[in-house]
């Protein structure tokens, strides 16, 4: 794993490094103070029913203060409060109010079944739960499943909500109204090193763990994101990913630090419509959506019989850029109009994104910046800085932490593969009630073991190559990281999804691709054996380009999509 490999590295794309106009925040109260200074600027545009509504920074901060005061009036300041629902100002208000009031917040995935929600509430010892009104009917018997709950907080007036157990029920508007009467309310002093948040991991490789974070963990990342990501106060962003996703949450709080305009997308079905309405300059996305956007560009070009014209335009544009003339905004105005017409930057995280897609989006004048994080690090650890991109790298470590590559009992040299390890203010307090997992998660000298494999170049830029847990060890002793092979397979048009496994057959390990075909790419009359034959032929062609030990020896087919987490990662441990 530690052997040095000859690699070709992209040239750094450098821009003028200008100071970021952000403020360092150490806790939730700090962030509120910063937001108050933004005054009447619009913080959020969002759907209230079918109509669009605006909320200023002054209104939003007042809402947070009143919510915190209302919780104190009910005797729930400093308590453990779970939070679930669609992205909204109310969701973020509750998150910040609980933290600012000295409590512990427990964000939950809105796609979870009620039984799973109850299990997580029990594990985190939640005292209360705040939720979108869409959950009201589902939660009627939640107090029976999680009997320790003492308070239910629906986001809007809930006259019909009648919990089966005798617990308090106070909707958010009433909570805010009660808090507004506490004119002398002051936020308590908080210990930034104390427990502030429980986060449950997505569970792509097994059972979810309960991560414990402090405000120091959370807000060191918020400040680091604001310092390194290509944000500016004049930007408009569309919030697409769910706020319980810690990557989206950290970026959103960095955007609030800047005083940016945040537009909340109401549904993926309405995304193109909302791009047109909101005209974003920036987006925070996962690779799945970036890839979809890229494919949409070319499918529309094919539909309009403009593929050749678009390719010629790219060649001409790139030739002009080599002599210092950038006409991408004018030449590809029609392409960019599908995303509102003003989009110039995308922050991508959560999984690896193909360098080819990054380069292709850049051809149209849309810069893609990769980042890398993990729930246990709140989550940001690396990001491509706004002033120096390297395509294919997730960037150097952010200011709040250090990264090292560790292999064979020592820190690896530049360009050598090993485990990515993290040390810094963003690293979690630990896993809740799991001494065994905690012991395995940290090295003897206190570095967090990510379980991810990669290497670092001489400039400190990190490259991700795989996961230790998914590595396939062949009889030859060679290691194969399935993510690398899956990336190659993703470029085959006839394959929608794939997982690469090492099947044990007697004494041998057989490199096996489990494939879900892209059925819409085939003629409607195609038979299954024709689909399979086409894919096998494409994989044989791919094998010719790969080293012998990385070649796929066996192909298995499935007729349904792989089961995924709500952040669209395949649950590898369920693939048998």
C-alpha positions as CSV (number, residue, x, y, z in Angstrom):
1,X,0.0,0.0,0.0
2,X,2.9,2.3,0.7
3,X,4.7,1.8,-2.6
4,X,5.4,5.0,-4.6
5,X,3.7,5.2,-8.0
6,X,4.6,7.4,-10.9
7,X,1.7,9.8,-11.4
8,X,0.9,12.6,-13.7
9,X,-0.3,15.6,-11.8
10,X,-2.3,18.5,-13.2
11,X,-1.0,22.0,-13.2
12,X,-2.3,24.2,-10.5
13,X,-4.9,26.7,-11.8
14,X,-4.0,29.8,-9.9
15,X,-6.0,32.9,-9.2
16,X,-5.3,36.0,-7.2
17,X,-5.6,35.1,-3.5
18,X,-7.8,37.8,-2.0
19,X,-8.8,37.9,1.7
20,X,-12.2,36.4,2.4
21,X,-14.7,38.8,3.9
22,X,-15.9,36.4,6.6
23,X,-15.8,36.4,10.4
24,X,-14.3,33.7,12.6
25,X,-17.1,32.1,14.7
26,X,-16.4,29.9,17.7
27,X,-20.0,29.0,18.7
28,X,-23.6,29.4,17.8
29,X,-23.9,32.8,19.6
30,X,-21.0,34.1,17.7
31,X,-22.7,33.2,14.4
32,X,-25.9,34.9,15.6
33,X,-24.0,38.1,16.3
34,X,-22.5,38.0,12.8
35,X,-25.9,37.5,11.2
36,X,-27.4,40.4,13.2
37,X,-24.8,42.7,11.5
38,X,-26.2,41.7,8.1
39,X,-29.5,43.5,9.2
40,X,-32.2,43.7,6.5
41,X,-30.4,41.8,3.9
42,X,-32.4,38.8,2.6
43,X,-31.2,35.6,4.3
44,X,-33.7,33.1,2.8
45,X,-36.1,32.9,0.0
46,X,-38.3,29.8,0.4
47,X,-41.6,28.3,-0.5
48,X,-44.4,29.0,2.1
49,X,-47.1,26.7,0.7
50,X,-47.1,27.5,-3.0
51,X,-45.9,31.1,-2.7
52,X,-42.4,32.4,-2.3
53,X,-41.5,34.2,0.9
54,X,-38.4,36.2,2.1
55,X,-36.8,36.3,5.5
56,X,-34.2,38.9,6.4
57,X,-31.2,38.3,8.6
58,X,-32.7,40.6,11.3
59,X,-36.0,38.6,11.3
60,X,-34.1,35.2,11.3
61,X,-31.9,36.1,14.3
62,X,-34.9,37.4,16.2
63,X,-36.7,34.1,15.5
64,X,-33.7,32.2,16.9
65,X,-33.4,34.3,20.0
66,X,-37.2,33.9,20.7
67,X,-37.1,30.2,20.1
68,X,-34.2,29.8,22.6
69,X,-36.0,31.9,25.2
70,X,-39.2,29.9,24.6
71,X,-37.3,26.6,25.3
72,X,-36.0,28.1,28.5
73,X,-39.5,29.1,29.6
74,X,-40.7,25.5,29.1
75,X,-37.7,24.2,31.0
76,X,-36.0,22.7,28.0
77,X,-32.9,24.8,27.8
78,X,-29.8,22.6,27.9
79,X,-31.9,19.5,27.0
80,X,-31.3,17.0,24.2
81,X,-33.6,17.9,21.3
82,X,-34.0,15.9,18.1
83,X,-34.7,17.6,14.8
84,X,-36.3,16.2,11.6
85,X,-37.9,17.6,8.5
86,X,-37.5,19.3,5.2
87,X,-35.0,22.0,4.8
88,X,-36.5,25.3,5.9
89,X,-35.7,28.4,8.0
90,X,-37.6,26.8,10.9
91,X,-35.3,23.7,10.7
92,X,-32.2,25.9,10.9
93,X,-33.7,28.2,13.5
94,X,-34.3,25.2,15.9
95,X,-30.8,23.9,15.2
96,X,-29.1,27.2,16.2
97,X,-31.5,28.0,19.0
98,X,-30.8,24.7,20.8
99,X,-27.0,25.2,20.5
100,X,-27.1,28.8,21.5
101,X,-29.2,27.9,24.5
102,X,-26.6,25.3,25.7
103,X,-28.5,22.2,24.6
104,X,-27.7,19.2,22.5
105,X,-29.1,18.9,19.0
106,X,-29.8,15.6,17.3
107,X,-30.4,16.1,13.5
108,X,-32.2,13.1,11.9
109,X,-32.6,12.0,8.3
110,X,-36.2,12.8,7.1
111,X,-36.2,9.6,5.0
112,X,-36.0,7.3,8.0
113,X,-38.9,5.1,9.0
114,X,-40.6,5.9,12.3
115,X,-39.2,2.8,13.9
116,X,-35.6,3.9,13.0
117,X,-36.3,7.4,14.3
118,X,-37.5,6.0,17.6
119,X,-34.4,3.8,17.9
120,X,-32.1,6.8,17.3
121,X,-34.1,8.9,19.9
122,X,-33.6,6.1,22.5
123,X,-29.9,5.8,21.7
124,X,-29.3,9.6,22.0
125,X,-31.6,9.8,25.1
126,X,-33.6,12.6,23.5
127,X,-35.9,14.7,25.7
128,X,-37.8,16.4,22.9
129,X,-38.2,16.4,19.1
130,X,-39.0,19.2,16.7
131,X,-40.3,18.3,13.3
132,X,-42.0,19.5,10.1
133,X,-45.7,19.4,10.1
134,X,-45.6,16.6,7.4
135,X,-44.6,14.3,10.3
136,X,-47.5,15.1,12.6
137,X,-49.6,12.1,11.7
138,X,-46.6,9.7,11.7
139,X,-45.6,10.9,15.2
140,X,-49.0,10.4,16.9
141,X,-47.7,7.2,18.6
142,X,-44.0,8.2,18.6
143,X,-44.1,8.7,22.4
144,X,-45.1,5.1,22.8
145,X,-42.0,3.9,20.8
146,X,-39.7,6.4,22.6
147,X,-41.2,6.8,26.1
148,X,-38.5,9.1,27.3
149,X,-39.7,12.0,25.1
150,X,-41.2,14.8,27.1
151,X,-42.0,17.4,24.4
152,X,-43.2,17.5,20.8
153,X,-42.5,20.7,18.7
154,X,-44.2,20.7,15.3
155,X,-43.0,23.6,13.1
156,X,-46.5,25.0,12.5
157,X,-49.8,25.1,14.4
158,X,-50.9,21.5,15.0
159,X,-54.3,21.4,16.5
160,X,-54.9,17.8,15.4
161,X,-51.7,16.4,17.0
162,X,-52.7,14.4,19.9
163,X,-49.8,12.3,21.3
164,X,-50.9,9.0,22.9
165,X,-48.8,9.6,26.0
166,X,-49.4,12.6,28.2
167,X,-46.4,14.7,27.0
168,X,-46.2,18.4,26.3
169,X,-46.9,19.6,22.7
170,X,-46.0,23.2,21.8
171,X,-45.8,24.2,18.2
172,X,-43.0,26.5,17.0
173,X,-45.1,29.7,16.5
174,X,-46.3,29.4,20.1
175,X,-42.8,28.7,21.4
176,X,-41.6,31.8,19.6
177,X,-44.5,33.9,20.9
178,X,-43.8,32.7,24.5
179,X,-40.1,33.5,24.1
180,X,-40.8,37.0,22.8
181,X,-42.3,37.9,26.1
182,X,-38.9,37.1,27.9
183,X,-37.4,40.6,27.3
184,X,-34.5,39.9,29.7
185,X,-33.4,36.6,28.2
186,X,-29.7,36.2,27.8
187,X,-27.9,33.3,26.1
188,X,-26.0,31.2,28.7
189,X,-22.2,30.9,28.6
190,X,-21.3,27.6,26.8
191,X,-18.3,25.4,27.0
192,X,-17.3,25.0,23.4
193,X,-15.6,21.6,24.2
194,X,-18.8,20.1,25.7
195,X,-21.1,17.8,23.9
196,X,-23.4,19.8,21.5
197,X,-24.6,17.4,18.8
198,X,-25.3,13.7,18.0
199,X,-24.9,12.7,14.4
200,X,-25.7,9.2,13.1
201,X,-23.5,8.0,10.3
202,X,-25.0,7.0,7.0
203,X,-24.2,3.3,7.4
204,X,-22.8,2.5,3.9
205,X,-20.6,-0.2,5.4
206,X,-22.7,-1.4,8.3
207,X,-24.6,-0.3,11.4
208,X,-24.9,3.5,12.0
209,X,-22.6,4.9,14.7
210,X,-23.6,7.8,16.9
211,X,-21.0,10.6,16.5
212,X,-20.6,13.2,19.3
213,X,-19.6,16.7,18.3
214,X,-18.8,19.8,20.3
215,X,-19.5,23.4,19.2
216,X,-15.7,23.7,18.7
217,X,-15.9,20.9,16.2
218,X,-18.9,22.3,14.4
219,X,-17.9,26.0,14.2
220,X,-14.2,25.4,13.4
221,X,-15.5,23.8,10.2
222,X,-17.9,26.7,9.6
223,X,-15.0,29.2,9.8
224,X,-12.7,27.0,7.7
225,X,-15.3,26.7,5.0
226,X,-15.8,30.4,4.9
227,X,-12.1,31.0,4.7
228,X,-11.4,28.5,1.8
229,X,-14.5,28.0,-0.3
230,X,-15.2,30.3,-3.2
231,X,-18.0,32.2,-1.5
232,X,-18.6,36.0,-1.5
233,X,-21.4,38.1,0.1
234,X,-22.9,38.9,-3.2
235,X,-23.5,35.2,-4.1
236,X,-26.9,33.6,-4.4
237,X,-27.1,29.9,-3.7
238,X,-29.8,27.3,-4.0
239,X,-29.9,24.9,-1.1
240,X,-30.6,21.5,-2.6
241,X,-29.2,18.9,-0.2
242,X,-31.0,18.2,3.0
243,X,-29.9,20.2,6.0
244,X,-29.4,17.1,8.2
245,X,-26.6,16.3,5.8
246,X,-23.7,17.8,7.8
247,X,-21.9,18.8,4.6
248,X,-24.8,21.0,3.5
249,X,-25.3,22.3,7.0
250,X,-21.7,23.4,7.4
251,X,-21.7,25.1,4.1
252,X,-25.1,26.8,4.8
253,X,-23.7,28.2,8.1
254,X,-20.6,29.5,6.2
255,X,-23.0,31.2,3.8
256,X,-24.8,32.8,6.7
257,X,-21.5,34.1,8.0
258,X,-21.0,35.8,4.6
259,X,-24.5,37.2,4.6
260,X,-25.3,35.4,1.3
261,X,-28.8,35.0,-0.2
262,X,-29.9,31.4,0.3
263,X,-32.8,30.1,-1.8
264,X,-34.3,26.8,-0.6
265,X,-35.3,24.3,-3.2
266,X,-38.6,22.6,-2.4
267,X,-38.2,19.5,-4.5
268,X,-35.8,17.9,-6.9
269,X,-38.7,17.6,-9.4
270,X,-38.8,21.4,-9.5
271,X,-35.1,22.0,-9.6
272,X,-34.9,23.4,-13.2
273,X,-37.9,25.6,-12.5
274,X,-36.2,26.9,-9.3
275,X,-32.9,27.5,-11.1
276,X,-34.8,29.8,-13.5
277,X,-36.5,31.6,-10.6
278,X,-33.5,32.0,-8.2
279,X,-30.7,32.4,-10.8
280,X,-27.9,31.1,-8.5
281,X,-24.3,32.0,-8.8
282,X,-23.2,29.0,-6.7
283,X,-24.3,25.6,-5.7
284,X,-23.3,23.0,-3.0
285,X,-23.9,19.6,-4.5
286,X,-23.0,15.9,-4.5
287,X,-21.4,14.3,-7.6
288,X,-24.7,12.5,-8.5
289,X,-26.4,15.9,-9.2
290,X,-23.3,17.4,-11.0
291,X,-23.2,14.3,-13.3
292,X,-26.9,14.7,-14.0
293,X,-26.4,18.4,-14.9
294,X,-23.5,17.4,-17.2
295,X,-25.6,14.7,-18.9
296,X,-28.5,17.1,-19.3
297,X,-26.3,19.6,-21.2
298,X,-25.4,16.9,-23.8
299,X,-28.8,15.3,-24.0
300,X,-30.3,18.7,-24.8
301,X,-27.7,19.3,-27.4
302,X,-28.4,15.9,-29.0
303,X,-32.2,16.6,-28.9
304,X,-31.7,19.9,-30.7
305,X,-29.1,18.4,-33.1
306,X,-26.4,20.8,-31.8
307,X,-23.8,18.3,-30.5
308,X,-21.3,19.0,-33.3
309,X,-21.8,22.8,-32.9
310,X,-21.3,22.5,-29.1
311,X,-18.1,20.5,-29.5
312,X,-16.7,23.0,-32.0
313,X,-17.6,25.9,-29.6
314,X,-15.6,24.2,-26.9
315,X,-12.6,23.8,-29.1
316,X,-12.7,27.4,-30.2
317,X,-13.3,28.7,-26.6
318,X,-10.4,26.6,-25.2
319,X,-8.1,28.0,-28.0
320,X,-9.1,31.6,-27.1
321,X,-8.5,30.9,-23.4
322,X,-4.9,29.9,-24.2
323,X,-4.2,33.4,-25.4
324,X,-6.0,35.0,-22.5
325,X,-9.4,35.6,-24.0
326,X,-12.4,34.1,-22.1
327,X,-15.7,34.2,-23.9
328,X,-17.4,31.2,-22.2
329,X,-20.2,33.3,-20.6
330,X,-21.2,34.6,-24.1
331,X,-20.5,31.5,-26.1
332,X,-22.3,29.1,-23.8
333,X,-25.1,31.4,-22.6
334,X,-27.8,29.0,-23.9
335,X,-26.2,26.0,-22.0
336,X,-25.9,28.0,-18.8
337,X,-29.5,29.2,-19.1
338,X,-30.7,25.7,-18.0
339,X,-29.2,26.5,-14.6
340,X,-30.5,30.1,-14.3
341,X,-27.9,31.8,-16.5
342,X,-25.6,33.1,-13.7
343,X,-24.0,29.8,-12.3
344,X,-20.2,30.1,-12.1
345,X,-19.2,27.7,-9.3
346,X,-20.2,24.4,-7.7
347,X,-18.8,23.0,-4.5
348,X,-18.9,19.1,-4.7
349,X,-18.5,16.7,-1.8
350,X,-19.8,13.5,-0.3
351,X,-18.1,11.3,-2.9
352,X,-15.6,11.3,-5.7
353,X,-16.3,13.1,-8.9
354,X,-14.8,12.3,-12.2
355,X,-12.0,14.7,-13.3
356,X,-13.5,14.5,-16.8
357,X,-16.7,16.0,-15.6
358,X,-14.9,18.7,-13.7
359,X,-13.0,19.6,-16.9
360,X,-16.1,19.5,-19.0
361,X,-18.1,21.8,-16.7
362,X,-15.2,24.2,-16.7
363,X,-15.4,24.3,-20.5
364,X,-18.8,26.0,-20.1
365,X,-17.5,28.5,-17.5
366,X,-18.7,26.6,-14.4
367,X,-15.9,25.9,-11.9
368,X,-16.2,22.7,-9.8
369,X,-14.4,22.7,-6.5
370,X,-14.0,19.3,-4.8
371,X,-13.9,18.8,-1.1
372,X,-13.5,15.8,1.3
373,X,-15.0,15.2,4.6
374,X,-16.3,12.6,7.0
375,X,-19.1,12.8,9.6
376,X,-16.6,12.3,12.4
377,X,-14.8,15.5,11.4
378,X,-17.9,17.7,11.3
379,X,-17.4,17.0,8.3
380,X,-14.9,19.1,6.4
381,X,-11.2,18.2,6.2
382,X,-10.0,19.2,2.7
383,X,-11.3,21.5,0.1
384,X,-10.0,22.8,-3.2
385,X,-9.2,26.5,-2.4
386,X,-10.8,29.2,-4.4
387,X,-7.4,30.5,-5.6
388,X,-5.6,27.3,-6.7
389,X,-7.5,24.3,-8.2
390,X,-6.0,21.0,-9.1
391,X,-8.4,18.8,-11.0
392,X,-8.7,15.3,-9.5
393,X,-7.6,16.5,-6.0
394,X,-9.9,17.3,-3.0
395,X,-7.4,20.0,-2.1
396,X,-5.2,20.5,0.9
397,X,-6.4,20.4,4.5
398,X,-8.6,23.2,5.8
399,X,-7.2,25.6,8.4
400,X,-8.8,23.9,11.4
401,X,-7.0,20.5,11.0
402,X,-4.0,18.6,9.6
403,X,-3.9,15.6,7.3
404,X,-1.3,12.9,7.0
405,X,-1.0,9.8,5.0
406,X,0.0,6.8,7.1
407,X,1.3,3.4,5.9
408,X,3.5,0.6,7.3
409,X,3.7,2.2,10.7
410,X,5.0,5.6,9.6
411,X,3.9,8.8,7.8
412,X,4.1,8.2,4.1
413,X,6.2,10.1,1.6
414,X,4.7,12.3,-1.1
415,X,2.9,10.3,-3.8
416,X,2.7,7.1,-1.6
417,X,-0.6,5.6,-0.8
418,X,-1.8,5.0,2.8
419,X,-4.6,5.7,5.2
420,X,-5.8,9.3,5.4
421,X,-5.6,10.4,9.1
422,X,-6.9,13.7,10.6
423,X,-5.9,15.8,13.6
424,X,-7.5,19.1,14.7
425,X,-10.3,21.1,16.1
426,X,-12.9,19.4,13.9
427,X,-12.3,15.8,15.1
428,X,-15.2,14.4,17.1
429,X,-15.4,13.8,20.8
430,X,-15.9,10.2,20.0
431,X,-18.7,7.6,19.4
432,X,-21.5,7.5,22.0
433,X,-21.3,4.4,24.3
434,X,-18.9,2.5,22.0
435,X,-15.6,2.0,23.7
436,X,-14.5,-0.6,21.1
437,X,-15.2,1.7,18.1
438,X,-13.4,4.6,19.9
439,X,-10.3,2.5,20.5
440,X,-10.2,1.5,16.8
441,X,-10.9,5.0,15.5
442,X,-7.8,6.7,16.9
443,X,-4.1,6.1,16.6
444,X,-1.9,5.9,19.7
445,X,-0.7,9.5,19.1
446,X,-4.3,10.8,18.8
447,X,-5.0,11.0,15.0
448,X,-8.4,10.0,13.7
449,X,-8.3,7.0,11.3
450,X,-10.7,7.8,8.4
451,X,-10.6,4.4,6.8
452,X,-10.1,6.1,3.5
453,X,-7.0,5.5,1.4
454,X,-5.2,8.2,-0.7
455,X,-2.0,10.0,-1.2
456,X,-0.6,13.6,-1.0
457,X,1.5,15.5,-3.5
458,X,4.4,17.8,-2.6
459,X,2.0,20.8,-2.5
460,X,-0.1,19.1,0.2
461,X,-3.0,18.3,-2.1
462,X,-4.8,15.1,-1.2
463,X,-6.1,12.5,-3.7
464,X,-8.6,9.8,-2.6
465,X,-8.1,6.3,-4.0
466,X,-10.4,4.0,-2.0
467,X,-11.7,2.7,1.3
468,X,-9.7,0.3,3.6
469,X,-12.9,-1.5,4.5
470,X,-13.8,-2.2,0.9
471,X,-10.3,-3.1,-0.3
472,X,-10.1,-6.5,-2.2
473,X,-6.9,-8.4,-1.4
474,X,-5.9,-10.8,-4.2
475,X,-3.9,-14.0,-3.8
476,X,-0.9,-12.2,-5.3
477,X,-1.0,-9.8,-2.4
478,X,-2.1,-6.9,-4.6
479,X,-4.8,-4.6,-3.4
480,X,-7.7,-3.5,-5.5
481,X,-9.8,-0.6,-4.5
482,X,-13.3,-1.2,-6.0
483,X,-14.1,2.5,-6.1
484,X,-11.4,2.9,-8.8
485,X,-12.9,0.2,-11.0
486,X,-16.4,1.5,-10.4
487,X,-15.3,4.9,-11.6
488,X,-14.2,3.2,-14.9
489,X,-17.5,1.4,-15.2
490,X,-19.4,4.6,-14.6
491,X,-18.2,5.8,-18.0
492,X,-19.9,3.0,-19.8
493,X,-23.2,4.5,-21.0
494,X,-25.0,1.1,-20.7
495,X,-24.3,0.8,-17.0
496,X,-26.4,2.9,-14.5
497,X,-24.8,1.6,-11.3
498,X,-22.2,-0.9,-10.3
499,X,-20.5,-2.4,-7.2
500,X,-17.2,-4.3,-7.5
501,X,-16.6,-7.2,-5.1
502,X,-14.1,-9.9,-4.6
503,X,-16.0,-13.2,-4.8
504,X,-14.3,-16.2,-3.1
505,X,-14.3,-19.2,-5.4
506,X,-12.4,-22.0,-3.8
507,X,-8.9,-20.7,-3.2
508,X,-9.3,-17.9,-5.6
509,X,-10.7,-14.3,-5.3
510,X,-12.6,-13.4,-8.5
511,X,-13.0,-9.7,-9.2
512,X,-16.7,-9.4,-9.8
513,X,-18.8,-6.5,-11.1
514,X,-22.4,-6.4,-10.0
515,X,-24.2,-4.3,-12.5
516,X,-27.6,-2.5,-12.8
517,X,-28.0,-1.8,-16.5
518,X,-29.1,1.7,-17.8
519,X,-32.2,0.2,-19.4
520,X,-33.4,3.5,-21.0
521,X,-30.2,3.5,-23.1
522,X,-31.4,0.4,-24.9
523,X,-34.2,0.1,-27.5
524,X,-37.6,-0.7,-25.8
525,X,-37.7,-4.1,-27.6
526,X,-34.3,-5.2,-26.3
527,X,-34.3,-8.6,-24.5
528,X,-32.3,-9.1,-21.3
529,X,-29.7,-11.4,-22.9
530,X,-29.1,-8.6,-25.5
531,X,-28.6,-6.1,-22.7
532,X,-26.2,-8.3,-20.9
533,X,-24.2,-9.2,-24.0
534,X,-23.8,-5.4,-24.8
535,X,-22.5,-4.7,-21.3
536,X,-20.1,-7.7,-21.3
537,X,-18.6,-6.5,-24.6
538,X,-18.1,-3.0,-23.1
539,X,-16.4,-4.5,-20.0
540,X,-14.1,-6.6,-22.2
541,X,-13.1,-3.5,-24.0
542,X,-12.4,-1.8,-20.6
543,X,-10.4,-4.7,-19.4
544,X,-7.9,-4.2,-22.3
545,X,-7.0,-0.8,-20.8
546,X,-6.5,-2.1,-17.2
547,X,-3.6,-3.9,-15.6
548,X,-4.2,-7.7,-15.4
549,X,-4.9,-7.7,-11.6
550,X,-7.6,-5.0,-12.0
551,X,-9.5,-6.7,-14.8
552,X,-13.1,-7.7,-14.2
553,X,-13.3,-11.5,-14.4
554,X,-17.0,-12.0,-13.7
555,X,-20.2,-9.9,-14.3
556,X,-23.5,-10.3,-12.4
557,X,-26.7,-8.4,-13.3
558,X,-29.6,-7.1,-11.2
559,X,-32.9,-5.6,-12.4
560,X,-33.3,-3.1,-9.5
561,X,-31.3,-0.2,-8.3
562,X,-28.9,-0.7,-5.3
563,X,-30.2,0.3,-1.9
564,X,-28.8,3.7,-1.0
565,X,-28.5,6.0,1.9
566,X,-30.4,9.3,1.7
567,X,-27.2,11.0,0.5
568,X,-27.3,8.6,-2.5
569,X,-24.4,6.4,-1.5
570,X,-24.8,2.7,-2.2
571,X,-25.0,0.6,0.9
572,X,-22.1,-1.7,-0.1
573,X,-22.6,-4.0,2.9
574,X,-26.0,-5.0,1.6
575,X,-24.7,-6.2,-1.8
576,X,-24.3,-10.0,-1.5
